[in-house]
Amino acid sequence: MINKIPRRWTTVFFLTLIFLGASFLRFYRLGSNPPALSWDEAAWGYNAYSLGLTGADEFGRRWPLNYLESFGDFKPPVYAYLTILPVKIFGLNEFSARFASAFFGALTVLLTYFLVRELFPSQPLGGGHSPTIRGVTYGYQLSVISSLLLAISPWHIMLSRAAFEANVATFFLVAGVTFFLAGIRRGKMPARQLAGWLVASAASFALSLQTFNTARIAAPLLVLILVVAFRKTLWQQKKISLVAIATGLLIILPAVSFLLSPQAKLRFKEVNIFSDQSIVMMANQEIVNDQGATWSKLIHNRRWAYVRAYLRHYFDHFNPAFLFFKGDGNPKFSIQDVGQLYLWELPFLIWGALVLVKKKPGFWWLIPCWLLVGILPAATARETPHALRIETTLPTWQIFTAFGVVSAWQWLPKKKPKLRKLSLIAYCLILIASFVYFQHGYWRHYPIKFSGEWQYGYQPALEFIKQAEGNYDQIWLTEELGRPYIYCLFYLQKEPREFWQEAVVERDTFGFVKVKSFAKYHFFREQPVVAPTGKTLVIEAAKQFSGQGQLVKTFWLLDGSEVFKAYEVGHD
């Protein structure tokens, strides 16, 4: 069956099945696993809540189009705007905060099918040939398998089930490439239809820039590659191309002033390797060890040291342990005993890449270019490999793998049907076993083992506070585990206008924003400053607890370890 082009209804059936499965994997118990909200997720939810109620963000900026100040992260704003409607419909909770990521994650799975059909069309534009092996066209199979692999991908599932704006940016990048190729390949269509495809592509690329910081580098590079590759076609449609360019510029225009601001430069300096002075110190020490020799100054030049550091960080993302065995070291992006890709994908990934380069079907060159470009911005960071920062490379890994799967099947001898049947059964069993193992780990062990990584404890603590706050004159919460003020705003559903009036906010020269207090809520790092009169409730990290005051309640992580202790000081 795989050697035949599926009928349209069969393709629709399988694609629908894959999309429904992908949606289930991303939406099922979305509010309870991951087991709690990270502070960034709480910030997305509350900013959407504030925008929906007042038209301003958490600090009162009216309809911000360039950034959300948040904790001084200066987040691109699109995710918050996409979350307004879910918050309106479902209320301010974990599910609504994560809805946009899960929704666009499922859509990316669906869109991957159409992306692959455009990448490997039966009649490519401007040379190349249809995706065939031994004369058999396999565009449909390749498209369906690519979507299936993304649907069950540990990497994509985990990043779709939390409020990660990178996941939405990936959708916009995939949409941008798909719409661009759809328009270019249909260059002889009526001008209005062609304009629609190219304008939609430009808008998608521009929205990715307004969604995630990494996309601000990856998207322009992808656009540049596409423009250079199809410059003749675009030049023939100059007016339409200009309209598309104008659309993209209009969307990104609000962010330009911020991208050129000192705050943006400070944020980049904070995380990139080029501001790491230890690299310079090490280079200088090597020169000293060589007694200042001229050859040593050339070899250990700090610029060359930075180049080596960048290359090392770049190739960290091809580390087999990261890709196939353990995954990202941050438990928010991996369950820690399954790679970002399944281990069984390794031989098919390599085989698919080799066959793709050899056969050169369709617009094959775009896949490796996309993969290599997507890693460029992440390699500047000090923490590598980083699954979130290179999510813009999805679904290129799955397309390579799908190419390997289909190619391997086509090369199996047709005169040995038993061998083909046994190979297919073995492949399906390995795929199912790997998927079941990942799902078992994610649902059975992951929330218990890593609840602390998700700041578990704030929700039950604030539910307790919400019921008891009338009994206290002051409430102090520790900052030991994160940024407690945003959890107070989120779980207490604080009216934004009241917060603007009551909040004591501190901004430092590096752009960081710290909320010290609002109303009766105060936040501390080391010791609370308890008022001499009145009754005060203190929520401390369990490891901070000094035993002073009357213990009221203890809060636990899902693995049974203590996370917070609540005690009261003073009297009525």
QUIJOHU-V954059 format. One record per backbone hydrogen bond with DSSP energy under -0.5 kcal/mol. NH is the residue of the N-H (numbers start at 0). CO is the residue of the C=O. Records with the same first field share a line. If there is no record, write none. Layout:
NH=CO ; CO
This chain:
3=0
5=3
10=6
11=7
12=8
13=9
14=10
15=11
16=12
17=13
18=14
19=15
20=16
21=17
22=18
23=19
24=20
25=21
26=22
27=23
29=26
31=28
32=28
41=37
42=38
43=39
44=40
45=41
46=42
47=43
48=44
49=45
50=46
51=47
52=48
53=49
54=49 ; 50
55=49
56=60
59=56
62=54
63=60
67=74
68=66
71=68
72=68
73=68
74=67
77=209
79=76
80=76
81=77
82=78 ; 79
83=79 ; 80
84=80
85=81
86=82
87=83
88=84
89=85
90=86
92=90
96=92
97=93
98=94
99=95
101=97
102=98
103=99
104=100
105=101
106=102
107=103
108=104
109=105
110=106
111=107
112=108 ; 109
113=109
114=110
115=111
116=112
117=113
118=114
119=115
120=117
131=129
132=135
135=132
136=134
137=130
141=137
142=138
143=139
144=140
145=141
146=142
147=143
148=144
149=145
150=146
151=147
152=149
154=339
156=152
157=153
158=154
159=155
160=156
163=158 ; 161
164=162
166=163
167=163
168=164
169=165
170=166
171=167
172=168
173=169
174=170
175=171
176=172
177=173
178=174
179=175
180=176
181=177
182=178
183=179
184=180
185=181
186=183
188=185
192=189
193=189
194=190
195=191
196=192
197=193
198=194
199=195
200=196
201=197
202=198
203=199
204=200
205=201
206=202
207=203
208=204
209=205
210=207
211=207
215=211 ; 212
216=213
217=213
218=214
220=216
221=217
222=218
223=219
224=220
225=221
226=222
227=223
228=224
229=225
230=227
233=229
234=230
235=231
236=232
237=234
240=236
241=237
242=238
243=239
244=240
245=241
246=242
247=243
248=244
249=245
250=246
251=247
252=248
254=251
255=251 ; 252
256=252
258=254
259=255
260=257
263=257
264=260
265=261
266=262
267=263
268=264
269=265
270=266 ; 267
271=267
272=379
274=271
275=272
276=274
278=275
279=275
280=276
281=277
282=278
283=279
284=280
285=281
286=282
287=283
288=284
289=285
290=287
291=286
292=289
296=292
297=293
298=294
299=295
300=297
304=300
305=301
306=302
307=303
308=304
309=305
310=306
311=307
312=308
313=309
314=310
315=311
316=313
317=314
318=315
322=318
323=319
324=319 ; 320
325=320
326=320
330=328
332=329
333=329
337=325
338=323
339=321
340=322
344=341
345=342
347=343
348=344
349=345
350=346
351=347
352=348
353=349
354=350
355=351
356=352
357=353
358=354
359=355
361=128
362=118
363=360 ; 361
365=362
366=363
367=363
368=364
369=365
370=366
371=367
372=368
373=369
374=370
375=371 ; 372
376=372
378=374
379=376
380=377
381=270
383=381
389=385
390=387
392=389
393=390
395=392
398=394
399=395
400=396
401=397
402=398
403=399
404=400
405=401
406=402
407=403
408=404
409=405
410=406
411=407 ; 408
415=412
419=415
420=416
421=417
422=418
423=419
424=420
425=421
426=422
427=423
428=424
429=425
430=426
431=427
432=428
433=429
434=430
435=431
436=432
437=433
438=434
439=435
440=436
441=437
442=438
443=439
444=439 ; 440
445=440
446=441
448=444
449=445
450=447
452=449
453=449 ; 450
454=451
455=450
457=454
460=456
461=457
462=458
463=459
464=460
465=461
466=462
467=463
468=464
470=467
471=468
472=534
473=534
474=519
475=536
476=521
477=538
478=523
481=478
483=481
485=482
486=482
487=483
488=484
489=485
490=486
491=487
492=488
493=488
497=494
498=494
499=495
500=496
501=497
502=498
503=516
504=502
505=513
507=511
510=507
512=70
513=505
515=503 ; 513
516=503
517=520
520=517
521=474
522=515
523=476
529=527
535=568
536=473
537=566
538=475
539=537 ; 564
541=562
543=540
544=540 ; 541
549=567
550=548
551=565
552=565
554=563
556=560
559=556
562=554
563=554
564=539
565=552
566=537 ; 564
567=549
568=535
570=533
